[in-house]
Amino acid sequence: MTQGFGTFVRGGTTHLGFCSGETVVDLGEGSLDELLPQGRAAWERATEQALAAAAAGDAISLDEVAPQLPFTVADYVDFYSSLEHATNLGRMFRPDSEPLLPNWRHLPVGYHGRAGTVVVSGTPIRRPQGQAKPPDADAPVYGPSRRLDIELELGFVVGVPSTHGEPVPTSAFLDHVFGVVLVNDWSARDIQAWEYVPLGPFLGKSFATSVSAWVTPLALLEDRRVAAPPQQPEPLPHLRVDGDWAYDLPLEVELNGAVISRGNARGLYWTMPQQLAHATSNGASIRTGDLMASGTISGAERGSEGSLIELTWNGSERVRLGDGGARTFLEDGDEVVLRGQPLGEVRGRILPA
């Protein structure tokens, strides 16, 4: 059952709401932006009140509201936290070398994304155009991406900002982070492959990132916390974390009505407190509304990968769909739905370039 805070339009006005299954508690005019900076005590109080209202039936049908982007995204950072995903891509593109680059087990690798193109679940995704170099071509060409992909991810939402110049330790995670969303970091693999050396992802990622409509508070995920995978070598002191910080959240990817992948977030190698600590370790500050995503979540078993590039091994195999069709990468008209309870879903349909 989906549980989380969000922002919706009803009767022409913007309201703060709490989704509980197929109903929404209307918390009055306003938005989640106003709750985020109030801090942990206020978040927990608001969550208790919303749960009580939902239990009492003081709610309206989900069909009566139009969910909006749940919060104003201040900054967007995307990490690369799944050992299995990083290993798969390393084996794919560097078959004669170690799959993991030397830094991977020492820090949560990431890149700075584009906050202005983060959209709410249900928003159609226009196929991006860009520059790519086909393997058999002597020069790059400009045109619609032919290798459009998905990335199944978790993202955490910052509520309380930090001071510029002061790193946020792993122990302070709960004081700054409000909750978690599902993320689809859409990726144009052909554009990405041509542009990413030497500075990393840019136009192959920045055209769109989708998030779920409801932000699940961390307080509602306490019973989902489990031990993270062992880390070797031991992280440097500023990245060490006490307690269990992985989340047991079953996840799935649906393409055109067929479930093509099932996995779990508990296998992420780098945890959310470590991601936040690393992002601020140089003194960079965080702001209310910052979104930091995990990177693609993939498991060790076939069928648990969180991207098409892995499920099809870079397009050399095809994913079979329930209608008899098959895919390597996304075609126009395809609809992707990522799910993970209690976070809800992220839905998006591909429009032509």
C-alpha positions in Angstrom: 0.0 0.0 0.0 1.4 3.4 -1.1 2.1 5.7 1.9 3.6 9.2 1.5 3.2 12.9 1.4 2.7 14.8 -1.8 1.3 17.9 -3.5 -1.9 17.8 -5.5 -4.4 20.1 -7.2 -8.1 19.9 -6.3 -10.7 22.5 -7.1 -8.1 24.7 -8.8 -5.9 25.0 -5.7 -2.7 23.3 -4.6 -3.0 21.1 -1.4 -0.6 19.1 0.7 -1.8 15.5 1.0 -1.0 12.1 2.4 -1.6 9.1 0.2 -2.7 5.9 2.0 -3.5 3.2 -0.5 -6.3 4.4 -2.8 -7.2 7.4 -0.7 -5.6 10.8 0.1 -5.9 12.8 3.3 -6.3 16.5 2.4 -4.1 18.4 4.7 -5.2 21.8 3.4 -3.8 24.4 1.0 -0.1 24.4 0.6 2.6 22.0 -0.5 5.3 19.6 0.7 7.8 22.4 0.3 6.5 24.0 3.5 6.8 20.8 5.6 10.3 19.8 4.4 12.4 22.4 6.2 10.5 22.1 9.6 12.7 19.2 10.8 12.4 15.7 12.2 10.0 16.4 15.1 7.5 18.2 12.8 7.8 15.4 10.2 7.0 12.7 12.7 4.1 14.7 14.1 2.7 15.3 10.7 3.0 11.6 9.8 1.2 10.5 13.0 -1.6 12.9 12.3 -1.9 11.8 8.7 -2.0 8.2 9.6 -4.7 8.8 12.3 -6.8 10.7 9.8 -6.4 7.9 7.2 -7.4 5.3 9.7 -10.5 7.3 10.7 -11.6 7.5 7.1 -11.0 11.2 6.9 -9.9 11.0 3.3 -10.9 11.3 -0.3 -10.5 9.0 -3.3 -7.1 9.1 -5.1 -9.1 9.5 -8.3 -10.3 13.0 -7.1 -6.9 14.5 -7.0 -4.3 15.5 -9.7 -0.8 14.7 -8.2 1.9 17.2 -9.0 5.7 17.1 -8.6 5.7 16.5 -4.8 8.4 19.1 -4.0 10.5 21.7 -5.7 13.7 20.0 -6.7 16.6 22.2 -5.6 19.5 20.0 -6.8 19.7 16.5 -8.3 22.6 14.1 -7.8 22.7 10.5 -9.1 25.0 7.9 -7.7 26.2 4.5 -8.9 25.7 2.5 -5.8 24.8 -1.1 -7.0 27.8 -3.4 -7.1 25.9 -5.7 -9.5 25.0 -2.9 -11.9 28.6 -1.5 -11.9 30.0 -5.0 -12.4 27.6 -5.7 -15.3 28.5 -2.6 -17.1 32.2 -3.1 -16.5 32.1 -6.6 -17.9 30.1 -5.3 -20.8 32.3 -2.5 -21.9 35.7 -3.6 -20.5 35.6 -7.4 -20.9 39.4 -7.7 -20.7 39.8 -5.6 -17.6 38.6 -5.6 -14.0 34.9 -4.7 -14.1 35.1 -2.2 -11.3 37.3 0.9 -11.7 39.8 1.4 -8.8 37.8 4.1 -7.0 34.5 2.2 -6.9 34.8 0.4 -3.6 36.3 3.5 -1.9 33.5 6.1 -2.6 30.0 6.4 -3.9 30.6 7.5 -7.5 28.1 10.0 -8.8 27.3 12.8 -11.1 25.4 16.1 -10.8 22.1 16.0 -12.8 19.6 18.6 -13.9 16.9 19.5 -11.4 14.8 21.4 -13.9 13.9 18.2 -15.8 12.7 16.1 -12.9 9.0 15.3 -13.5 6.3 13.5 -11.6 5.1 10.0 -12.4 2.7 9.9 -15.4 4.4 12.7 -17.3 5.1 11.5 -20.9 8.7 11.4 -21.9 9.7 12.8 -25.3 12.4 10.8 -27.0 15.6 12.9 -26.9 17.7 13.9 -29.9 21.4 14.2 -29.7 24.8 13.4 -31.1 25.9 9.8 -31.3 28.5 7.8 -33.3 27.3 4.5 -34.7 30.0 1.8 -34.5 30.2 1.5 -38.3 30.3 5.3 -38.9 33.4 7.5 -39.4 31.8 10.6 -37.8 29.0 11.3 -35.4 25.4 12.1 -36.5 22.6 14.1 -34.8 19.1 12.5 -34.5 16.7 10.7 -32.2 18.2 8.3 -29.7 17.9 4.7 -30.8 19.0 3.2 -27.5 16.5 4.7 -25.0 16.7 3.0 -21.6 15.4 3.1 -18.0 17.1 3.0 -14.6 15.3 1.7 -11.6 16.4 3.7 -8.6 15.6 5.0 -5.1 16.0 8.6 -4.2 16.1 10.5 -0.9 14.7 14.0 -0.3 16.5 16.5 1.8 14.4 18.5 4.2 16.7 20.4 6.5 19.6 22.2 4.8 23.3 22.2 6.0 25.9 25.0 6.3 28.2 25.6 3.5 31.7 24.4 4.4 30.5 21.9 7.0 30.2 18.2 5.9 27.2 16.2 7.0 28.3 13.1 8.8 26.6 9.7 8.3 25.3 10.0 11.9 23.3 13.1 11.0 21.3 11.6 8.1 18.0 11.4 9.9 18.2 15.0 10.9 18.4 16.2 7.3 16.5 13.7 5.2 12.7 13.6 5.1 11.9 10.6 3.0 12.3 8.4 -0.1 10.9 8.3 -3.6 11.1 5.9 -6.6 13.2 7.3 -9.5 13.4 6.4 -13.2 16.6 8.1 -14.5 15.8 7.8 -18.2 19.0 7.3 -20.2 19.9 7.7 -23.9 22.7 5.1 -24.1 23.9 6.0 -27.6 24.2 9.7 -26.7 25.7 8.8 -23.4 28.3 6.5 -24.9 29.6 9.2 -27.3 29.7 12.1 -24.8 30.7 10.7 -21.4 34.5 10.6 -21.8 36.1 12.4 -20.1 33.5 14.3 -17.9 30.7 11.8 -17.5 26.9 11.8 -18.2 25.4 15.0 -19.6 22.8 15.2 -22.4 22.2 11.4 -22.4 20.6 11.8 -18.9 19.5 15.4 -18.5 16.4 15.3 -20.8 14.1 13.7 -18.1 14.1 12.0 -14.7 10.8 10.7 -13.3 9.9 10.4 -9.6 6.9 8.9 -7.7 4.1 11.3 -6.7 4.4 10.6 -3.0 7.4 10.9 -0.7 7.5 8.1 1.9 8.8 9.5 5.2 11.8 7.7 6.7 9.7 7.1 9.9 7.4 4.7 7.9 10.4 2.7 6.7 12.0 1.9 10.0 10.8 -1.7 9.9 12.3 -2.1 6.5 15.9 -1.4 7.6 18.2 -4.3 7.2 22.0 -4.9 7.1 23.7 -3.7 4.0 26.1 -5.9 2.1 29.6 -6.1 3.6 32.1 -3.5 2.3 35.6 -4.4 1.5 37.9 -2.7 2.0 36.4 -0.9 5.0 35.4 2.7 4.1 37.5 5.6 5.2 36.3 7.0 8.6 34.0 9.7 7.2 32.0 7.1 5.3 31.6 4.6 8.1 28.0 4.2 9.3 26.5 2.6 12.4 23.4 0.4 12.3 21.4 -1.2 9.5 21.0 1.2 6.6 19.8 -0.9 3.7 16.1 -1.0 2.9 14.2 -4.2 2.3 12.0 -2.9 -0.6 10.9 -5.3 -3.3 11.0 -3.6 -6.7 9.8 -4.5 -10.2 9.9 -3.1 -13.7 6.9 -3.4 -16.0 7.1 -2.8 -19.8 3.8 -2.6 -21.7 2.0 -4.6 -19.1 4.7 -7.3 -18.7 6.9 -7.6 -15.6 10.4 -7.9 -17.0 12.5 -7.5 -13.8 12.1 -8.1 -10.0 14.7 -7.1 -7.5 15.2 -5.5 -4.1 16.8 -2.3 -2.8 18.5 -4.2 0.1 21.4 -5.2 -2.0 22.7 -1.7 -2.7 26.4 -1.6 -1.7 26.6 2.1 -0.8 23.9 3.3 1.7 22.0 6.6 1.7 23.9 8.0 4.8 27.1 7.3 3.0 25.9 8.9 -0.2 24.9 12.1 1.7 28.2 12.1 3.7 30.2 11.8 0.4 28.2 14.5 -1.4 29.0 16.9 1.4 32.5 15.7 2.3 34.2 18.5 0.4 32.1 21.1 2.2 29.3 21.3 -0.3 26.0 22.3 1.3 22.6 20.6 0.9 19.4 22.5 0.4 15.7 21.8 1.1 14.4 19.8 -1.9 17.7 18.3 -2.9 17.1 14.9 -4.5 19.9 12.2 -4.4 19.3 9.0 -6.2 21.0 5.6 -5.8 21.8 4.8 -9.4 20.4 1.7 -11.1 19.5 -1.1 -8.6 20.3 -4.5 -10.0 20.5 -7.9 -8.3 22.9 -10.9 -8.8 20.3 -13.1 -10.5 19.2 -12.8 -14.1 15.9 -11.0 -14.3 16.7 -8.7 -11.4 18.5 -6.1 -13.4 17.2 -2.5 -13.2 18.0 -1.4 -16.8 17.4 -2.6 -20.3 21.1 -2.4 -21.2 21.7 -5.1 -18.6 18.5 -7.2 -19.3 19.5 -7.3 -23.0 23.2 -7.4 -22.4 23.8 -4.2 -24.4 21.1 -5.1 -27.0 22.5 -8.6 -27.9 19.5 -10.3 -26.4 15.8 -9.4 -26.4 13.3 -9.0 -23.5 10.1 -10.9 -24.3 6.8 -9.2 -23.5 3.4 -10.7 -22.7 1.9 -9.7 -26.1 4.5 -11.8 -28.0 6.6 -8.8 -28.7 10.2 -8.2 -27.7 12.5 -5.3 -27.0 16.1 -4.4 -26.7 15.6 -0.7 -26.0 12.4 1.4 -25.8 10.2 2.2 -28.8 7.8 5.1 -29.2 4.5 4.4 -27.4 6.1 2.1 -24.9 5.0 2.5 -21.3 7.3 1.8 -18.4 6.1 1.4 -14.8 8.5 1.0 -11.8 6.9 -0.2 -8.6 8.1 -0.6 -5.0 5.7 -0.6 -2.0 5.1 1.5 0.0 6.7 4.0 -2.4 4.1 3.5 -5.1 5.0 3.7 -8.7 6.8 5.8 -11.4 5.0 5.7 -14.8 6.0 7.1 -18.1 5.2 6.7 -21.8 7.6 7.4 -24.6 6.6 10.0 -27.2 8.3 10.4 -30.6 11.2 12.8 -30.9 
